């Protein structure tokens, strides 16, 4: 009983912190920038991360198996991975532009997982015979970590596309008196850009040598670079996940690859991000084209992770809604 | 992989991270397009027109020093272009042209997109159904998306997408691209990347993708800073060359070779393996060779096909809540002489392996109902599956009461429903 109450408490704490975090972010972006709240958001993220780790460990001990056997648990694991990526970014770069991507992703995933949609799955269930293998830990955790990293990377690429095509949506920005709704910069940069004003932003990016566009160009470079790095990392995880899944399938079902919908979509995701890595090798296509490919990858990951589960068919049907 | 060259020139200082973003991307494939120009390019490098084609020039410069394919070199040296004409020239040139076609990167990317698209279609269209199913689902008088009828599905082989000629053909094409790319681009790239390339003039450096000038910097200090940042630094007089991340050049080769191995393995098992399934009641036997059927034209049976498998027992473990925890089957294997060669209890995730054959549990059902009445019996009544819907199964049998041979046999029906 202790464990289930503990789990309950941790779930509630993480959900409330997450809701407060979303509110703070929305206030920061849409209404006003309150520098003091930014730090509290960071602290909120740390708290939620600790709570989530506690939640996963509690479920592990209580149910006796690694906490990744159905959709709810994998969602918790996904949001935990987002929190980890967020912390890694924080340690690598002290000016945390990229937290604008990772923090909302983590918050939304956590919110969805603990929301009312999946309440009936909250009890730790028993493990069906097919999942009782050591491979469960390696395969599913690698896949979910891979998805988290690839999602972050594709969101960064999407952000890069948004900035590049900023001219088109400049009108929207002007109306809100803010320059970039989708990204929260460090505050020094926002003030700099505010001073330089909208007129100078008409110049397009190949002529980046003018000092006013320097920060914009540097931001694009950073987004590009970080997107490339994190997608590479996610790609490695995804590859290991697919390969370990194939070996496990051989142990359990008799063949390495069954063209199951989930397997096929994971392979499609792998192919799309392979295309992304290949477009990066060519300097003519590096940039906008690779960002477009990565943005397609975002949709494909969601189809692979969620869409296939909605169908509820095939050998991977543990994660379905019914 | 990143490389840096520095010169001791002019004015302003920009923040160091900008320099780290330089990437070095030689494109060896351009060599094959204009082989006859390979020598004259080295003279053209320093003109102002080259500013637009910076990257091409860098790559050609590097490639010249290292990876001239031998036949072309001979032709250049002899200066006789006429040798490439005629049948003899064509035969010599053909492998190289074929390689050039296949190692084209846009082709590879197009192939990957096509494969991904076909796989997506394969998940949307139901696979392996009877033609009538497709007649119903994609009727001609009401086509999906306005044009997609069952004719598309059946002629293109979309009902068995993953073994259809179009899909397999694309995979073969992909394999050829992989092989030619690894041979022509990746392996030379490693050789090139490992060479130190000191750029000897300020102009050449300024033509790089990212270049900068630090007027009062000391080259030794720069070397030390770079080493601190993880670069391998080489100093020669006033010139410095540094690189980082050479291992990233080996990784694509490894991945491509791994994919080729997987494709080879898949092809081998598609053409040379055996598969089969059998439903055996507890207590009965079967011979492996009777059950296994060949999958392709290279399948040849082995001696272990003669073993007889005896199902000793099949049982399940349950959780407290009543759901199944694990399925177990106790199997004994006997060779031709009747001697028991192996005995194992298999469960899910723990199959039996013997002589290259692996045995798994795939499904289970009821075969008979045993009834004991007042010390009479046991009477075995065969159960027939009435309705099987995935995990939900319904079985029935008939227990006759009274005279079995009369025309109107009375009895009771026994129904067994399994709903997990």
HADDOCK unambig.tbl for C-alpha pairs under 7 A between the chains (distance, minus, plus):
assign (segid A and resid 128 and name CA) (segid B and resid 325 and name CA) 6.26 0.50 0.50
assign (segid A and resid 129 and name CA) (segid B and resid 325 and name CA) 5.68 0.50 0.50
assign (segid A and resid 129 and name CA) (segid B and resid 326 and name CA) 4.99 0.50 0.50
assign (segid A and resid 129 and name CA) (segid B and resid 348 and name CA) 6.20 0.50 0.50
assign (segid A and resid 130 and name CA) (segid B and resid 348 and name CA) 5.90 0.50 0.50
assign (segid A and resid 130 and name CA) (segid B and resid 349 and name CA) 6.57 0.50 0.50
assign (segid A and resid 133 and name CA) (segid B and resid 349 and name CA) 6.53 0.50 0.50
assign (segid A and resid 251 and name CA) (segid B and resid 349 and name CA) 5.40 0.50 0.50
assign (segid A and resid 251 and name CA) (segid B and resid 350 and name CA) 6.69 0.50 0.50
assign (segid A and resid 251 and name CA) (segid B and resid 351 and name CA) 6.79 0.50 0.50
assign (segid A and resid 252 and name CA) (segid B and resid 348 and name CA) 6.02 0.50 0.50
assign (segid A and resid 252 and name CA) (segid B and resid 349 and name CA) 4.34 0.50 0.50
assign (segid A and resid 254 and name CA) (segid B and resid 360 and name CA) 6.64 0.50 0.50
assign (segid A and resid 261 and name CA) (segid B and resid 123 and name CA) 5.63 0.50 0.50
assign (segid A and resid 264 and name CA) (segid B and resid 119 and name CA) 6.63 0.50 0.50
assign (segid A and resid 268 and name CA) (segid B and resid 116 and name CA) 5.22 0.50 0.50
assign (segid A and resid 271 and name CA) (segid B and resid 112 and name CA) 6.53 0.50 0.50
assign (segid A and resid 271 and name CA) (segid B and resid 116 and name CA) 6.60 0.50 0.50
assign (segid A and resid 275 and name CA) (segid B and resid 109 and name CA) 6.02 0.50 0.50
assign (segid A and resid 275 and name CA) (segid B and resid 112 and name CA) 7.00 0.50 0.50
assign (segid A and resid 281 and name CA) (segid B and resid 25 and name CA) 6.84 0.50 0.50
